[in-house]
Amino acid sequence: MEKRGNNEPAVENGWPGTPQMWKLETNLDDCTGEALGYTMEKLLEAGAADVWYQPIYMKKNRPAVMLCVLCRLEQKEQLEQIIFAHTTTIGIRCQPVWRDVLPRRLERRPTRYGQVQVKVCGLDGGLRVYPEHEEIRRICDVTGRGYEQVRQELTADLNKDATIQSDE
């Protein structure tokens, strides 16, 4: 975990470096896809670290989804209320979890499409540079190019620039 000079955990993108989080989960076999999508949006807007669905089977072999949310303790009650309000669940399982994260930061880097926001992660003394999804979407909308083509072009540009910068 990255530390600041005063021995406090570093804050990356508004998240403290502490690994203790909470996982909220509930099984849903009678909730519409539209309600699930709306719930995910609301949970992310409220500050959930991550939200995902897992396909599962429930009693009588009914297909269903497990809604999972990763959050900090101080968000738990608010996010539970969102789940109760926007899904058909009548119960939510909660468990503390730990996560390890790479040191990371957001930067703007030059590409053939101009400056784009990227996530820079440290790993084994090197760097991984990822274009942000919203930047790829924006470029696709402006240029009419396909998502995968733009992602590959940005990745190539970012890797080329990383090599040039490391040689200086």
Order of alpha helices (4+ residues) and beta strands (2+ residues): beta-beta-beta-alpha-beta-beta-alpha-beta-beta-beta-beta-alpha-alpha
